[in-house]
C-alpha cells in the first residue's frame, strides 16, 4: 500500500506562443480542463503503475471536487481519506509553450485547509511507502512523515514547490526527490553539477533522487550513486511528467527493489507522460512502462 498525502486540483490548461510580458494581454488556444494536483497526479501514476494506493487530501464542495474524487476513485484509488470542506477546490493555471514546456500558477483552495490534526493513524497502517509533496502545508507533510515512519513505511518527499528544509525537518524522510531547481533551493547553490548535487543531498537524507528532464535522473544512497538516462520521447506536454516519475518510482520502491531500479522505472514513466497532454490523463499504464523498459534494455 502506498499512502499519498497531497493536493488535488483542477488544471486549466492553455497553449500559448510565449509567456506574456507585464501588462500584456496574450491570446492563447481554447483552454482544456484536466484533473491534477501533485497528490492526485502521483496517486494516479502509482495506481496505474500497479500499486494499491490511498490518497489523503482535501477538496471543496463544488463541482470541481466531484469530478476530481470520482476520477480518482475510477483509477482504483482509495479516496475515503479525501475530506470535503466548504471552500473552493484547488485550481492550477497552466501555460504550455511550444515544445511542451510549461509555467504553472496554483490557487491552493481547500488544499491549504488540510491540517496535521486531520491525519488519522489508521490511514497509514500497512503502508509500505508514504509519498508527500509541498502543495499542502508543511506541518501536514512533517506529521505524515512521522506517522509513516511509525508505521514502518519508506517516506518519500517530493520537494515541490521548493522550500529549504533543515536537518530537524528532514529527519523523518528516507528519500528526497527533486528536480534541478529544487535541488538548488535545498542546497542553497544553483551552480552545482547534477551528480555532485545528488550526492550532497544524500548526506542530508538516506537516499536522494535528482531528475534532469530529457537527461534522465541521478540517484545516491547507501554509499552508492549513479545516473539513469532517459529514453527518447516525442514531447507534447511536460505537465505532470515529474509526477509520473514520482508515482511510478514509489510503486516500484514499494515492491522492495533497489533505488536504482526504482529510478529506472520512474524515468521511463516520466518520459511516456510527456508524449500526451494533461496531468493525470498522461500517466502511463504498467504495461506501457514495462514494454518501454524492455525495449530500452
Helices and strands as residue ranges (DSSP letters): E 2-5, E 9-16, E 32-36, H 38-48, E 53-59, H 63-74, E 82-84, E 90-97, E 102-107, G 109-113, G 116-118, G 121-124, E 129-132, H 138-150, E 154-158, H 167-170, E 175-179, H 180-187, H 194-201, E 207-211, G 213-215, E 217-221, E 224-228, H 241-253, H 259-273, G 280-282, H 286-296
